[in-house]
Amino acid sequence: MSDTVSWRPRTADIPAAPGVYRFRDEKGRILYVGKAKSLKQRLQNYFQPLPSLHERTRRMVLTAASVEWTIVGSEFEALQLEYTWIKEYEPPFNVQFRDDKSYPYLAVTMGESVPRVMVTRNRGIRGARYFGPYTKVWAIRETLDALLKAFPMRSCSQAIFNKAQRDGRPCLLGDIGKCSAPCVARVTEAEHRDIAKRLISFMSGADQEFVDAVREQMMAASDELQFERAARLRDQIVAMETVLAKTSVVLADRVDADVFGLVHDELQASLHLFSVRKGRIRGTRSWVVDTELDLPEGELAEQLLRIAYDTNAADELSAPAREVLLPITPESPEAVEQWLTAQRHAAGLGGRVTVRKAQRGEKKQLTDSATANASHALQVSRTKRSSDYVTRTQALTDLQEALGLDQAPLRIECYDISHLGGTDVVGSMVVFEDGLPKKDQYRKFSVHGTTDDTASMHQVLTRRLKYLRGIEQDPEQNENRFSYPPQLLLIDGGLPQVNAAQRALKESGVSSIPIAGIAKRLEELWLPGDEYPVILPRTSEALYLVQRLRDEAHRFALRYQRTKRSSAIESELSAIPGLGPARVKALLKHFGSAKRVRAASPEELAQVKGVGPALAAAVHNALTGGSMSERAQASGQDETS
């Protein structure tokens, strides 16, 4: 017990039943709320020896002063109670919704005597029917403009409506046919309300039925020689088909489903939702959340669903669909299904909600598309900070304070080593100035004579630092950008890599540049010779800057390694008798990568245009280590030629 916190409860006192637990600090504030099938099994995970805990979990346990639990009858009850307490207490270590943007909706105010259709971000209008959300305002305005041609209902404000009533003259929309002008009694209030109901029915999924019905009316009017009416109906069909084109069919069986995409890294998670009704995407939305603890993917999926449906469902789109598709199976799928079914019933909708992972077909494709959108949203969130000067300045200041630097590191160089099973070892150097990448100053290194990460890092730093020799004594020697001394060297690795980099600094005669290593857990920065790492605060902007540097160095190194492997296979292929540049290019294009060319059989190689059976056998022997005589014989040539 000495390796853990002093307030740890006795294992015998913790029940093995399902329940909800709460960690509190010294002031009684709730830090984290969680649920478990077995409270004893789950809580024991938090009271392992402190060095073995993930840093974020360790920080939460050390911040807490007590833990308490409540036993419930089932996993479903635990999920409900967890959901209630997280909403009530907003614990800082639970998944937190960070993006405060509101989304635009298309709303029809059926609570008014003369309903109005409008674009709004207000979800609290009494009696209104909502459609969306939309990600772009211009998209919903285009949709509304097309809808008014087919369903000419009021879209003006109350002030404009009252003015038209007083003057007895409609606005421009009434004159051009985009409003039936109830303000001047061109239609009665009942007739106008009927137009509003038909628009709601169209947007709710009865779209194709409306198109077919209006098409029948158009044909009937044409047969009766009512050509003006037929022309108006034709224009309505065009308008409705324009709206349908904006929400194309995505599922052939026209099912109702909420399709989620989910991606996450060490710091954040992104969730993207496609609301599919009657086979069409009726709304889309993205969330970006901060992940405080290192949660399993199944538990993370559950908490993100809580955020996605953490609203008072006022209509069918905001309530859970009958089918919820996820790329990750929740930790307790049955309990999640019960909870979502209760949410659906609370919105006045029937049916049971099923939660599952899409495996194949159109639903899997749509899940992949949602995941791609979630990945993009996460990337935008991570890079959005860099566009704000104040945020970048704060990140550099936080990093200066955390590492005890004399000045903010305006120029940071980050290094990474990449290899494939000990072969094709390469290094990368990326440069950030004022928190922004300077891609024209990136450098790549081909490492020779070593496969050890520490030795490779020492070699890369030695080659880079030779350009800084004497700069401290004579700054005028800065003849090019590669000679600019950084204020911080970041190494992708732990203490061994940092010590290797420090050794390279001493050997190069450059001693004034600080070094820090980025451990895999990311919150930890290792300094040379230190026994313990520097822990960056979870809310620090420096943490996101360090993450971007690490990821960019890794990306740049990996790209160079792939390019190097591709060049190596091209050179190897070009040395084979009978293979010219055109055939080498054809082989690589056909198989897509050097690895697949090496793994191909002679029969598969012979399928490439211009490569016959004999040449295919020669290529296969050359790439798999066949003897020289075998290669020559297979290519139809004499060994001595």
Secondary structure, DSSP 8 states (H G I E B T S, - for coil): -TTS-TT---GGGS-SS-EEEEEE-TT--EEEEEEESSHHHHHHHHTS-GGGS-HHHHHHHHH--EEEEEE-SSHHHHHHHHHHHHHHH--TTS-EE-------EEEEETTSSS--EEEES----TTEEEE---S-HHHHHHHHHHHHHHS----S-HHHHHHHHHHT---HHHHTTS---GGGTSS-HHHHHHHHHHHHHHHTT-HHHHHHHHHHHHHHHHHTT-HHHHHHHHHHHHHHHHHHHHS-B--TT---EEEEEEEE-SSEEEEEEEEEETTEEEEEEEEEEE--S---HHHHHHHHHHHHT-S---STTTS--SEEEESS--SSHHHHHHHHHHHHHHTT--S--EEEE--SHHHHHHHHHHHHHHHHHHHHHHHHGGG-HHHHHHHHHHHHHHHT-SS--SEEEEEEEEEETTEEEEEEEEEEETTEE-GGG-EEEE--S---HHHHHHHHHHHHHGGGTTTTT-GGG--SGGG---SEEEEES-HHHHHHHHHHHHHHT--SS-EEEE-TTSSEEE-TT-SS-EE--TT-HHHHHHHHHHHHHHHHHHHHHHHHHHHHHHHHHHTSTT--HHHHHHHHHHHSSHHHHHH--HHHHTTSTT--HHHHHHHHHHHHT--HHHHHHHTT--TT-
